Amino acid sequence: MKPDLEVNLAGLRLKNPVLTASGTFGFGLEYARLVDLGAIGAVVLKSVTLHSRQGNPPPRVTETPAGMLNSIGLENPGAPAVVSKVVPELKRLGVKVIASVAGETVEEYGEVARRFAAAGVDAIEVNLSCPNVARGGLTFGCTRGMAAAVTAAVRQAAGDLPVFAKLGVTGGNLLEIAGAVAEAGASGFSLINTLPGLAVDLRQRRPVLGNVTGGLSGPAIKPVALWAVWQVYKAFKLPVIGMGGIMSTSDALEFFLCGATAVAVGTGNFVNPRLTTEIVAGLEKALAAEHVSDIKELIGAAHNGK
Ligand SMILES: Cc1cc2nc3c(=O)[nH]c(=O)nc-3n(C[C@H](O)[C@H](O)[C@H](O)COP(=O)(O)O)c2cc1C
């Protein structure tokens, strides 16, 4: 018998727990000819602001020994375009859609979430790594107050939809910020966003990225991500979507054991666009081989006795 991969993420029922990580799979449709989108647990869209954004100057990505650095700068076509063109098409294909909302003010986050909720997405992820223009560019995820204010605005705008707060680990104390967003109404967490990094072009004697600094992702950050999932799972009763360096089925299994209810593949999509669906198949095989009938048996199992 096939093992049961279905999970329930704060009311969002998914046929399997493998998602795409925001910003690493476009809006999903770009991959429709290459990947069976219906086989993915849910597609998490690239972060969207209210108005279109050009993003940062090039170069915006560079490979590092164990991952990559990016400084895309939230390039996106703006909420009206995504809501009218992308969401209906994904729904028509039967894909579960998690919209990632971003903004420069609390109000902008709320408005973007309201538009996606009205368009019929299945859940909202709040990208808390955006600069707050009203507060001198500090990221919203940096302080408990800012993270809570954004989460509360999105919570209110999202109606009954699950709201996942996406946190990094470098802005402030992880558990304090997680506690603040939980109190503000987050249904769960997405962990983790990229870590800050820089690469140097020796020949030109300057930083590689046009924006100077970027976000580090890929295998280099996996132990940090596992640590974050472990901590947050242990401290809160809310579901966690785990990500950071997942390149294989066994990487994904490590996240489940640390407490993730679902996992997301990010940088791995740039190496193999079909990795998400291959991990779904890999989980079925791995669970069957170990006589585990239900993936839920593994969630948090590494905490037993710890
Ligand atoms: C090119 C690129 C673009 C990204 N864009 C976003 C984004 O728009 N919103 C967001 O919340 N995270 C974004 N991320 C972060 C990923 O969703 C993910 O949290 C991070 O890369 C860790 O997972 P990974 O190691 O599997 O890539 C981006 C990552 C990369 C590599």
The ligand as an SDF file (V2000), in Angstrom:
LIG
                    3D

 31 33  0  0  0  0  0  0  0  0999 V2000
   16.5310   33.4910   -6.3680 C   0  0  0  0  0  0  0  0  0  0  0  0
   15.7540   33.4730   -5.0720 C   0  0  0  0  0  0  0  0  0  0  0  0
   14.6430   34.3050   -4.9430 C   0  0  0  0  0  0  0  0  0  0  0  0
   13.9120   34.3060   -3.7460 C   0  0  0  0  0  0  0  0  0  0  0  0
   12.8030   35.1070   -3.6320 N   0  0  0  0  0  0  0  0  0  0  0  0
   12.0530   35.0560   -2.5070 C   0  0  0  0  0  0  0  0  0  0  0  0
   10.8490   35.8050   -2.4250 C   0  0  0  0  0  0  0  0  0  0  0  0
   10.4260   36.4940   -3.3570 O   0  0  0  0  0  0  0  0  0  0  0  0
   10.1380   35.7220   -1.2570 N   0  0  0  0  0  0  0  0  0  0  0  0
   10.5340   34.9440   -0.2070 C   0  0  0  0  0  0  0  0  0  0  0  0
    9.8390   34.8990    0.8300 O   0  0  0  0  0  0  0  0  0  0  0  0
   11.6680   34.1960   -0.2820 N   0  0  0  0  0  0  0  0  0  0  0  0
   12.4170   34.2470   -1.4000 C   0  0  0  0  0  0  0  0  0  0  0  0
   13.5450   33.4640   -1.4880 N   0  0  0  0  0  0  0  0  0  0  0  0
   13.9310   32.5960   -0.3530 C   0  0  0  0  0  0  0  0  0  0  0  0
   13.4440   31.1600   -0.5650 C   0  0  0  0  0  0  0  0  0  0  0  0
   12.0370   31.1000   -0.6550 O   0  0  0  0  0  0  0  0  0  0  0  0
   13.9060   30.2570    0.6050 C   0  0  0  0  0  0  0  0  0  0  0  0
   13.3490   30.7230    1.8140 O   0  0  0  0  0  0  0  0  0  0  0  0
   15.4250   30.2090    0.7500 C   0  0  0  0  0  0  0  0  0  0  0  0
   16.0760   30.2930   -0.5000 O   0  0  0  0  0  0  0  0  0  0  0  0
   15.9010   28.9370    1.4910 C   0  0  0  0  0  0  0  0  0  0  0  0
   15.5680   27.7750    0.7790 O   0  0  0  0  0  0  0  0  0  0  0  0
   16.5920   27.0460   -0.2400 P   0  0  0  0  0  0  0  0  0  0  0  0
   17.8910   26.9170    0.4590 O   0  0  0  0  0  0  0  0  0  0  0  0
   15.9550   25.7480   -0.5920 O   0  0  0  0  0  0  0  0  0  0  0  0
   16.6870   27.9520   -1.4280 O   0  0  0  0  0  0  0  0  0  0  0  0
   14.2980   33.4570   -2.6640 C   0  0  0  0  0  0  0  0  0  0  0  0
   15.4140   32.6220   -2.8310 C   0  0  0  0  0  0  0  0  0  0  0  0
   16.1330   32.6150   -4.0040 C   0  0  0  0  0  0  0  0  0  0  0  0
   17.3090   31.6840   -4.1410 C   0  0  0  0  0  0  0  0  0  0  0  0
  1  2  1  0
  2  3  1  0
  2 30  2  0
  3  4  2  0
  4  5  1  0
  4 28  1  0
  5  6  2  0
  6  7  1  0
  6 13  1  0
  7  8  2  0
  7  9  1  0
  9 10  1  0
 10 11  2  0
 10 12  1  0
 12 13  2  0
 13 14  1  0
 14 15  1  0
 14 28  1  0
 15 16  1  0
 16 17  1  0
 16 18  1  0
 18 19  1  0
 18 20  1  0
 20 21  1  0
 20 22  1  0
 22 23  1  0
 23 24  1  0
 24 25  2  0
 24 26  1  0
 24 27  1  0
 28 29  2  0
 29 30  1  0
 30 31  1  0
M  END
$$$$
